[in-house]
């Protein structure tokens, strides 16, 4: 009850109030058809959903309606959209939509975590619900946190498929709540009807039930039997003599980095998820590629953009939180993957970083030297002055022969030349990956 009061108070304070002497004392609410939402019970859904932050499609100064005041609801005050409303109100709509999905039994992502630091691929969402608030109309009388009258919403809802990396269903719905008695949750009731009208559409449930044709990882992962689900969370073993996933080792290009830049860039990709973009690189022709975990955190699938402009969808099949690395799988590739260096590199040797800085400068190559091989706060990292920036994360760091020695991890803000990389052998061990000689 306390939270409901806070929501109503926030709603009231978010509006810019302006007196309008000639405004009507009462407006007729729009007519809205209220549909019965379809719950998840008995639907045998094998997917998880999440609700992204709802956006506000209104501008400061847009008129919303009127709020008579006083014990007898006399007079009238015009309500207009304010900047605080645009900044904060989407969070309220997101919360209401999430609560309604949960009430109707839809499985939500991240609710099964045992701790705040778990990264379980199974708990990532298969679908994301998003929305844009298109309109609000209201005629309410508020006494403290309670209100009587009516509130109307129009929201453009969309269902986004992580596997297909696109919106698979979209519908604009209306919501209305009325009360002749002062109640605490009038705006929330109106939003729930808009959410329910979206969930009532048969296309929503049909999209959730669509057959999962995601690419299957090749090779047997620990605990992955015949009936294992693709993308299942994997327990990483610590036995260095055993590798649960054995890939075919690629050969280093002849002539080194300078002579084989085109071939090397072909194996480096740009990754895009709903959270942002980064880089990655192929290590096997069957379609396995590496990146940083923080590039694909919270996603089961990512969009892959190749050097030639082609686009694929990759499935996140294995992650390791401590090492900040992830293994993804796409269909097999026709170009050469990157070779991996087995032994350590000496400090002072030349290195090359490839990635997509700023998310748009596709497959840029920068040169530097290996500045240090050190442990920082208990984490083994390689340090280099090879230039990297936002969007380069997950891209490869190569030696002079074009073999991978690390993955771009981070750089120090406001300090040029201090960039850090995950050693490739640490990444492979963390993900329990080995290589067979070709």
C-alpha positions as CSV (number, residue, x, y, z in Angstrom):
1,X,0.0,0.0,0.0
2,X,2.9,2.3,0.8
3,X,4.3,1.8,-2.7
4,X,1.0,2.6,-4.3
5,X,0.8,5.9,-2.4
6,X,4.3,6.8,-3.6
7,X,3.3,6.0,-7.2
8,X,0.3,8.3,-7.0
9,X,2.3,11.1,-5.4
10,X,5.0,10.7,-8.0
11,X,2.3,10.9,-10.7
12,X,0.9,14.1,-9.2
13,X,4.2,15.8,-8.8
14,X,5.4,14.9,-12.3
15,X,2.7,17.0,-14.0
16,X,3.2,20.7,-14.5
17,X,0.1,22.3,-13.1
18,X,-1.4,25.4,-14.8
19,X,-4.7,27.0,-13.9
20,X,-7.2,27.3,-16.7
21,X,-10.3,29.3,-15.8
22,X,-12.3,28.4,-18.9
23,X,-11.6,24.6,-18.9
24,X,-14.6,22.3,-18.6
25,X,-15.3,20.8,-15.2
26,X,-15.7,17.3,-16.6
27,X,-14.6,15.5,-19.7
28,X,-16.2,12.4,-21.2
29,X,-13.7,9.4,-21.1
30,X,-12.9,7.7,-24.4
31,X,-14.6,4.4,-25.1
32,X,-12.3,1.5,-24.5
33,X,-13.0,-2.2,-25.0
34,X,-11.6,-4.2,-22.2
35,X,-10.4,-7.7,-23.3
36,X,-9.6,-10.7,-21.2
37,X,-5.8,-11.4,-21.2
38,X,-4.5,-14.9,-21.9
39,X,-2.5,-16.3,-19.0
40,X,0.4,-18.6,-19.3
41,X,-1.2,-21.5,-17.3
42,X,-1.5,-24.6,-19.4
43,X,0.2,-23.1,-22.4
44,X,3.4,-25.1,-22.0
45,X,5.7,-22.2,-22.7
46,X,9.4,-22.9,-22.8
47,X,10.5,-19.3,-23.0
48,X,11.3,-16.4,-20.7
49,X,10.3,-12.8,-21.0
50,X,11.5,-9.4,-19.7
51,X,10.1,-5.9,-20.0
52,X,12.4,-3.2,-21.3
53,X,12.0,0.4,-20.0
54,X,9.0,1.9,-21.6
55,X,9.6,5.1,-23.6
56,X,7.5,8.3,-23.4
57,X,6.3,9.5,-26.8
58,X,5.0,12.9,-25.4
59,X,6.5,16.3,-25.3
60,X,6.7,18.9,-22.5
61,X,3.7,21.1,-22.6
62,X,1.3,18.5,-24.1
63,X,-2.1,18.7,-22.4
64,X,-3.3,15.8,-20.4
65,X,-6.6,16.8,-18.8
66,X,-7.8,18.4,-15.6
67,X,-7.7,17.8,-11.9
68,X,-10.5,19.5,-9.9
69,X,-9.4,20.1,-6.3
70,X,-10.8,20.4,-2.8
71,X,-13.1,18.2,-0.7
72,X,-15.9,18.5,-3.2
73,X,-13.7,18.5,-6.3
74,X,-14.5,22.0,-7.3
75,X,-12.7,24.1,-9.8
76,X,-10.3,22.8,-12.4
77,X,-6.6,22.8,-13.0
78,X,-5.0,22.0,-16.4
79,X,-2.4,19.2,-16.4
80,X,0.5,19.2,-18.8
81,X,3.5,17.0,-19.4
82,X,6.7,18.0,-17.6
83,X,10.3,17.0,-18.1
84,X,10.4,15.0,-14.8
85,X,7.3,13.1,-16.1
86,X,9.1,12.2,-19.4
87,X,12.3,11.2,-17.5
88,X,10.7,9.0,-14.8
89,X,7.2,7.8,-15.8
90,X,8.4,5.0,-18.1
91,X,9.8,3.2,-15.0
92,X,6.3,3.1,-13.5
93,X,4.8,1.7,-16.7
94,X,7.6,-0.9,-16.9
95,X,6.9,-2.0,-13.3
96,X,3.2,-2.3,-13.9
97,X,3.7,-4.4,-17.1
98,X,6.2,-6.7,-15.3
99,X,3.8,-7.2,-12.4
100,X,0.9,-8.1,-14.7
101,X,3.0,-10.6,-16.7
102,X,4.0,-12.2,-13.4
103,X,0.4,-12.3,-12.2
104,X,-0.7,-14.1,-15.3
105,X,2.0,-16.7,-14.9
106,X,4.5,-15.8,-17.7
107,X,8.0,-17.0,-16.9
108,X,10.2,-13.9,-16.4
109,X,14.0,-13.7,-16.9
110,X,16.4,-13.4,-14.0
111,X,13.9,-14.5,-11.3
112,X,15.6,-17.8,-10.8
113,X,19.0,-16.4,-9.9
114,X,20.5,-17.6,-6.7
115,X,22.7,-14.5,-6.3
116,X,23.1,-11.1,-7.9
117,X,26.3,-12.3,-9.6
118,X,24.9,-15.3,-11.4
119,X,25.1,-15.3,-15.2
120,X,22.9,-18.2,-16.3
121,X,22.2,-18.3,-20.1
122,X,18.9,-20.1,-19.2
123,X,17.7,-17.1,-17.3
124,X,18.3,-14.7,-20.1
125,X,15.1,-13.6,-21.9
126,X,13.9,-15.2,-25.1
127,X,11.5,-12.3,-25.7
128,X,11.4,-8.7,-24.6
129,X,8.3,-6.6,-24.2
130,X,8.7,-2.9,-24.9
131,X,6.4,0.0,-25.3
132,X,6.0,3.7,-26.2
133,X,3.4,5.8,-24.3
134,X,1.5,7.6,-27.0
135,X,-1.2,9.4,-25.0
136,X,-2.7,10.1,-21.6
137,X,-6.0,11.7,-20.9
138,X,-7.4,12.2,-17.4
139,X,-10.1,13.8,-15.4
140,X,-9.4,13.1,-11.7
141,X,-9.9,14.7,-8.4
142,X,-7.1,13.9,-6.0
143,X,-7.3,14.0,-2.2
144,X,-3.8,13.2,-1.0
145,X,-2.8,9.9,-2.7
146,X,-6.4,8.9,-3.6
147,X,-8.2,9.8,-6.7
148,X,-11.6,9.6,-8.3
149,X,-12.6,10.1,-11.9
150,X,-11.0,8.5,-14.9
151,X,-7.5,7.9,-16.5
152,X,-6.9,6.8,-20.1
153,X,-3.7,5.5,-21.7
154,X,-2.7,4.6,-25.2
155,X,0.5,2.5,-25.5
156,X,2.3,1.1,-28.6
157,X,3.4,-2.3,-27.3
158,X,5.9,-4.6,-29.1
159,X,7.3,-8.1,-28.6
160,X,10.9,-8.5,-29.6
161,X,12.4,-12.0,-30.3
162,X,16.0,-12.5,-29.2
163,X,16.4,-15.5,-31.5
164,X,15.2,-13.6,-34.6
165,X,16.6,-10.3,-33.5
166,X,13.5,-8.4,-34.6
167,X,10.0,-7.3,-33.5
168,X,7.6,-10.2,-34.1
169,X,4.4,-8.7,-32.9
170,X,3.3,-5.1,-32.4
171,X,0.0,-3.6,-31.4
172,X,-1.3,-0.3,-30.0
173,X,-3.8,-0.8,-27.1
174,X,-5.8,1.5,-24.9
175,X,-6.5,1.3,-21.2
176,X,-9.1,3.0,-19.1
177,X,-10.0,3.0,-15.4
178,X,-12.9,4.9,-13.7
179,X,-14.0,5.2,-10.1
180,X,-16.7,7.3,-8.4
181,X,-14.9,6.6,-5.1
182,X,-11.4,7.8,-4.2
183,X,-9.0,4.9,-4.7
184,X,-5.2,4.6,-4.5
185,X,-4.3,2.9,-7.8
186,X,-6.4,4.5,-10.5
187,X,-3.5,5.1,-12.9
188,X,-2.2,1.6,-12.3
189,X,-5.6,0.1,-13.1
190,X,-5.8,2.0,-16.4
191,X,-2.3,0.7,-17.4
192,X,-3.2,-2.8,-16.5
193,X,-6.1,-2.7,-18.9
194,X,-3.8,-1.6,-21.7
195,X,-1.3,-4.4,-20.9
196,X,-4.2,-6.9,-20.8
197,X,-5.5,-5.8,-24.2
198,X,-2.1,-6.4,-25.6
199,X,-1.8,-9.9,-24.0
200,X,-5.3,-10.8,-25.2
201,X,-4.2,-10.7,-28.9
202,X,-3.8,-14.3,-30.2
203,X,-0.7,-13.2,-32.1
204,X,1.2,-12.6,-28.8
205,X,0.8,-16.2,-27.6
206,X,1.4,-17.5,-31.1
207,X,4.8,-15.7,-31.3
208,X,5.8,-17.2,-27.9
209,X,4.9,-20.7,-29.1
210,X,6.8,-20.4,-32.4
211,X,9.2,-23.3,-33.0
212,X,12.7,-22.6,-31.9
213,X,15.0,-23.1,-34.9
214,X,18.0,-21.6,-33.2
215,X,21.4,-22.9,-34.4
216,X,22.6,-25.9,-32.4
217,X,26.1,-26.0,-30.9
218,X,28.3,-28.8,-32.2
219,X,30.3,-30.9,-29.9
220,X,29.2,-32.3,-26.5
221,X,29.1,-30.0,-23.6
222,X,29.3,-31.1,-20.0
223,X,26.0,-32.5,-18.8
224,X,24.5,-32.0,-22.3
225,X,22.6,-35.2,-23.1
226,X,20.4,-36.0,-26.1
227,X,17.5,-33.9,-24.6
228,X,19.6,-31.0,-23.5
229,X,18.2,-27.6,-24.5
230,X,20.3,-25.3,-26.7
231,X,22.0,-22.5,-24.7
232,X,21.8,-24.5,-21.4
233,X,24.0,-23.2,-18.7
234,X,27.2,-25.1,-18.5
235,X,29.3,-26.0,-15.4
236,X,32.9,-25.4,-16.3
237,X,35.3,-28.1,-15.1
238,X,38.7,-27.2,-13.7
239,X,40.7,-30.2,-14.9
240,X,43.2,-28.7,-17.3
241,X,43.9,-32.0,-19.0
242,X,40.2,-32.3,-20.1
243,X,38.3,-30.1,-22.5
244,X,34.6,-30.6,-22.9
245,X,34.5,-28.9,-26.3
246,X,37.2,-29.8,-28.8
247,X,37.4,-27.6,-31.9
248,X,39.7,-27.8,-35.0
249,X,42.8,-25.6,-34.7
250,X,43.1,-23.0,-37.4
251,X,46.5,-22.3,-39.1
252,X,48.2,-18.9,-38.8
253,X,48.1,-17.0,-42.1
254,X,51.2,-16.9,-44.2
255,X,53.0,-13.6,-44.2
256,X,51.7,-12.5,-40.8
257,X,49.4,-9.6,-39.9
258,X,50.7,-7.1,-42.5
259,X,50.2,-9.5,-45.5
260,X,46.9,-11.1,-44.3
261,X,44.9,-8.2,-42.9
262,X,42.0,-8.9,-45.2
263,X,41.7,-12.6,-44.1
264,X,42.1,-11.6,-40.4
265,X,39.4,-8.9,-40.6
266,X,37.0,-11.4,-42.2
267,X,37.1,-13.5,-39.0
268,X,36.3,-10.5,-36.8
269,X,32.6,-9.5,-36.4
270,X,30.4,-6.8,-34.9
271,X,28.0,-8.1,-32.3
272,X,24.7,-6.3,-31.4
273,X,22.2,-7.0,-28.7
274,X,19.4,-5.0,-27.1
275,X,22.0,-3.7,-24.6
276,X,24.5,-2.4,-27.1
277,X,27.3,-3.5,-29.4
278,X,30.8,-5.0,-29.3
279,X,33.2,-7.2,-31.2
280,X,33.9,-10.9,-31.5
281,X,35.9,-13.4,-33.6
282,X,35.6,-16.9,-35.0
283,X,37.9,-19.6,-33.8
284,X,36.4,-22.6,-35.7
285,X,34.8,-23.1,-39.1
286,X,31.8,-24.8,-37.6
287,X,30.6,-21.3,-36.4
288,X,32.0,-20.9,-32.8
289,X,33.2,-17.4,-31.9
290,X,34.5,-15.7,-28.8
291,X,33.6,-12.4,-27.2
292,X,33.5,-10.7,-23.7
293,X,30.6,-11.7,-21.5
294,X,29.7,-8.0,-20.9
295,X,29.1,-7.6,-24.6
296,X,26.2,-10.1,-24.6
297,X,25.2,-10.1,-20.9
298,X,21.5,-10.7,-20.4
299,X,21.0,-12.1,-23.9
300,X,20.5,-15.6,-25.3
301,X,21.1,-14.4,-28.9
302,X,23.1,-11.7,-30.6
303,X,23.1,-10.2,-34.1
304,X,26.3,-10.8,-36.0
305,X,27.4,-8.4,-38.7
306,X,30.2,-9.8,-40.9
307,X,32.9,-7.8,-42.6
308,X,31.1,-8.1,-46.0
309,X,27.9,-6.7,-44.5
310,X,26.0,-10.1,-44.2
311,X,24.1,-10.6,-41.0
312,X,23.7,-13.8,-38.9
313,X,22.1,-14.6,-35.5
314,X,24.4,-16.2,-32.9
315,X,23.3,-18.2,-29.9
316,X,25.1,-17.7,-26.6
317,X,26.0,-21.2,-25.6
318,X,28.5,-20.8,-22.8
319,X,29.7,-18.1,-20.5
320,X,32.1,-17.5,-17.6
321,X,31.5,-14.6,-15.3
322,X,34.9,-14.4,-13.6
323,X,36.9,-14.4,-16.8
324,X,34.3,-12.1,-18.6
325,X,34.2,-14.4,-21.7
326,X,31.5,-16.0,-23.7
327,X,31.2,-18.6,-26.5
328,X,28.7,-18.0,-29.3
329,X,27.5,-20.2,-32.1
330,X,26.3,-19.4,-35.6
331,X,26.0,-21.6,-38.7
332,X,29.3,-22.7,-40.2
333,X,31.4,-20.2,-42.0
334,X,33.2,-20.4,-45.4
335,X,36.2,-18.1,-44.5
336,X,39.1,-18.9,-42.3
337,X,38.8,-18.5,-38.5
338,X,41.6,-17.0,-36.4
339,X,44.5,-19.2,-35.1
340,X,45.2,-19.3,-31.4
341,X,48.7,-18.8,-29.9
342,X,49.6,-21.6,-27.5
343,X,52.5,-20.0,-25.7
344,X,52.9,-16.7,-24.0
345,X,54.1,-13.6,-25.8
346,X,57.1,-11.6,-24.5
347,X,56.7,-8.1,-23.2
348,X,57.8,-5.6,-25.9
349,X,56.6,-7.5,-28.9
350,X,54.4,-6.0,-31.5
351,X,50.6,-6.6,-31.2
352,X,47.5,-5.7,-33.2
353,X,44.0,-5.2,-32.1
354,X,41.0,-5.6,-34.4
355,X,37.4,-4.4,-33.5
356,X,34.6,-2.0,-34.2
357,X,35.3,1.2,-32.2
358,X,32.3,3.2,-31.3
359,X,30.1,0.5,-32.8
360,X,30.5,1.9,-36.3
361,X,34.2,1.8,-37.4
362,X,34.0,-1.8,-38.5
363,X,37.0,-4.0,-38.2
364,X,39.6,-1.3,-37.5
365,X,43.2,-2.5,-37.0
366,X,45.5,-0.7,-34.5
367,X,49.1,-1.5,-33.7
368,X,51.0,-1.4,-30.4
369,X,53.3,-3.3,-28.1
370,X,52.6,-5.8,-25.3
371,X,53.3,-3.4,-22.4
372,X,52.9,-5.9,-19.5
373,X,51.6,-9.3,-18.5
374,X,50.3,-8.7,-15.0
375,X,47.7,-9.5,-12.3
376,X,45.4,-6.7,-11.3
377,X,43.2,-7.2,-8.3
378,X,43.5,-10.9,-8.7
379,X,42.7,-10.9,-12.4
380,X,45.3,-11.9,-15.0
381,X,45.4,-9.4,-17.9
382,X,47.6,-8.3,-20.8
383,X,48.4,-4.6,-21.1
384,X,49.0,-2.9,-24.4
385,X,49.0,0.6,-26.0
386,X,47.1,-0.8,-29.0
387,X,44.3,1.7,-29.3
388,X,40.8,0.4,-28.4
389,X,37.6,2.1,-27.4
390,X,33.9,1.5,-26.9
391,X,32.7,-1.2,-29.4
392,X,36.1,-2.9,-29.5
393,X,35.3,-5.1,-26.5
394,X,35.5,-8.8,-27.3
395,X,37.7,-8.3,-30.4
396,X,41.1,-10.1,-30.8
397,X,44.6,-9.0,-29.8
398,X,47.0,-10.6,-32.3
399,X,50.7,-11.3,-32.4
400,X,52.9,-10.5,-35.4
401,X,52.0,-13.8,-37.0
402,X,48.2,-13.1,-36.8
403,X,47.6,-15.5,-33.9
404,X,45.2,-14.5,-31.1
405,X,46.8,-13.8,-27.8
406,X,43.9,-12.1,-26.0
407,X,40.4,-10.5,-26.1
408,X,39.9,-6.8,-25.7
409,X,38.5,-6.1,-22.3
410,X,38.8,-2.5,-21.2
411,X,40.8,0.7,-21.1
412,X,41.5,3.3,-18.5
413,X,39.3,6.4,-18.9
414,X,41.1,9.6,-19.7
415,X,44.4,7.7,-20.0
416,X,45.8,6.8,-23.5
417,X,47.8,3.7,-24.0
418,X,46.5,1.7,-20.9
419,X,44.3,-1.0,-22.4
420,X,43.7,-4.4,-21.0
421,X,43.0,-7.8,-22.6
422,X,41.9,-11.3,-21.4
423,X,44.7,-13.8,-22.2
424,X,43.4,-16.2,-24.8
425,X,44.5,-19.3,-22.9
426,X,42.7,-18.1,-19.8
427,X,39.6,-17.6,-21.8
428,X,39.7,-21.1,-23.4
429,X,40.3,-22.7,-20.0
430,X,37.4,-20.7,-18.4
431,X,35.1,-21.9,-21.2
432,X,36.6,-25.5,-21.2
433,X,37.6,-25.4,-24.8
434,X,40.4,-27.3,-26.4
435,X,41.7,-27.7,-30.0
436,X,42.5,-30.8,-32.1
437,X,45.4,-30.4,-34.5
438,X,44.2,-30.1,-38.1
